Amino acid sequence: MWLLDQMLKRLIRKGKLVVIDHDGKEYAYGEPTAPPLKIRFTDKGAAMHVAKDPRVGAGEAYMDGRMVIEPPHDVRDFVLFVMGNASNAGGIDRKGPVRKALSRVVSRIDQINQRAQASKNVVHHYDLTRQFYELFLDEDRQYTMAYFRDPQNTLERAQVDKKALIASKLRLVPGQSSGMRVLDIGCGWGGLALYLNRHFGCEVLGVSLAPDQVKFAQERAEEAGVADKVKFQLIDYRDVQGQFDRITSVGMIEHVGAPNFGEYFAKTNELLDPDGIMLTHTIGRKGAPGTTDKWTRKYIFPGGYIPAMSELVSALERTGWEVGDIEVLRYHYAYTLAEWYRRATMHRDEIVALYDERLFRMWQFYLAGAEQSFRHGGMVNFHIQSVKRRSALPMTRDYMQQEWARLSALDEAPEWHLERKAAE
């Protein structure tokens, strides 16, 4: 406990944290008169496990029941509390130059996503059952940032607005885009592809390395009667052939890895028509290039990496692209993740029945940790619109707002969305 005690004395300044060790001894940190957030260790080695590597150790201790958050608080309260303090104290752990260098090397090696490994990495995260994701996503299964024009909006409303925002930046024209071909790289469960076809009549090819996602997306297209226009393939983007008028990449490039950005943008440049437009939607770092934390690499996204803007723009420049527009979306994912956490926690019993208590706790820790990264840490979202010819875009951005407003008005949330939120 001594090592953890020293770290928490430095870290906790705002609010109050009380740690109850396995032997019942209490340690208090922060403001003496503040309402306490209490955690309890259940065995002798738990405190040392956390102190040795706080980011990994805390997650593992919570997952394994070695660290318990005392009611009325939960692990989201704990993560937001600790990381909020950490952001004001220079970070949760202070790495020396050797540890920092080693961390960068290990992270870069993990990002060398050869074809076979890329497929394994995607399956690691997305091969959970359909029922699992249905318990916390919106009904369209959008597993990327929602767009909260109003923080009070439902998740369903915000995800519709996200699809409208992406569509508005593709410059598709109602009644004139029916012959266009769109490539959706990392298509998820097919929601965006079906949305673009429904509103613009374009043909869409969605590609992914997640078998269950592709199968479900195909079923959705067949059920909607558009399987001849909206198709999904289990294929690596590097093996896609043909020419496309538009390319969307939503939540995909995080799985590519920094060493492969050049290859990625060279291939998409090859696939896009000379007068086409590509929209890249990705989580991004607000600062310089960094590394993926060890806990996330180990348990959630092996091979994953959150890019800095400089890395993406440099790769685009080297591969023949011209950047048409950039938007930084800051707090939207924090609201999205908070709602996913709320819904997942509400369905705890179903998730435990599908898997076990450990996976449920792992997912809680993941969602809470991700949320804090967008509230207190260095994560944002980027929208990068890229073209091969600058004449593909109008002089101003006015067309984006006009089209977004039109699409958003067409898709006002059905009444049952509001009823569902009230029931929950």
C-alpha positions, 0 to 999 in steps of 0.5 A: 500500500505504501507505493500506491499511497505515495502516488495518491498523495500527489494525485488527489487534490480535488474532492476526496478519495478514501481507500480501504485496504484488505485489512480494513485500514483506511487512507484518505486523500484530497479535501478533508470535508468533501463527500468521499468516494470510497474504494476497497481492496479485497486481498493483500496484493491488490494495492501493489498490483494497481500501484505497479502499473496504474492504468492496467492494474486498476482495470484488472483489479476491478475486472477481477473483483480485487478492487470494489467501488463502494456504493453509492458510487460506481466505476464510472464515478471512480475513473472520472474522479481519478482522471479528472485529478490526474489531468491537473497533476501532470498524469496518473504515472510519470514515465522516465525517458527509457519507459517512454521510448520502450512504450513507443516501440511496443506500441508501434510493433503492435500496429504492424497489421498484416492481413492475417493479424488485422483480421484477428484484431477485428474479430477480437473486438467485434465477434461478441454476440449481436445481442450484446451490442443491442443492449447498449447501442442505438437501434441502428447499431452505430458503434461510433461517435454520435453527434449531439447538437443538443446534449439533451438529445436521445442517443437515437436522435444524435446518431441520426444527426451523425449520419446526416453530418457525414452525408452532408460532407459527401456532397451527394445530391437527391435525385442526381446521385442514384448512379453513384458508387460509394465505398464504405470501409469498415461498414459496421452493421450497415447503418450508414450504407443503408442510410445513404442508399435510402436518401440518395439512391446511390449504390453502396459497397460496405467492406469489413473484416468482422464476419457477424457484422457483414452477415447482419448487414446483408440481412438488413439489406435483404429485408429492406429490399435493396440487396441489389444496390447495397452490398456487403463483403467480408474483405480487406480494404486492400483487396477492393477493386474498382472505382468509386465516386465517394468513400466513407471511412467511419471508425476504421482508421483507428484499426489501421495502425500508424505504420500503415497510414501511407498504404491506406491512403494510397489504396483509397486514392487509387479507388476514388474517381478523380472528381470524387470525395472521401470522408474520414471520421476517426477518433484523434489525439488533440496533440502530438503522436503518442501510443496506445495504452497497454490496457486497451491494447491488451483487452479491447483493441489489439493493433489499434492506434488513435492518430494525431492530425499531423500523422493523417495529414502527412500521410494524405499529402504523401499519397496524392490527396488534397485536404478539402475540409477538417472539423474537430468534434470535441465532446460528442463522444463523451456524451455517446460513451456516457449513454452506452455506459448507462445502457450497458449497466442497466442491462448488467444481468443480461450481459453477465448471462451472455458472458460473465461478470468479468467481461461486464466489468471489463466493458464498464471500465472500457466505456468509463475510461474512454469517456474520461479521455474525451472529457479530461484527456487528449481524445477528440474526433476528426472529420477530414474531407479529402479530394483528388481535385479541388474543383470537386468542392464548392467555394464555401462550406455552406452546402454542408450546413444546408444539406445537414439541416435538410436531412436532419429534418427528414429524420426526426426521431420516431415517438418510440425513441422518446418512449424508450428513453423514458422507460429506461 
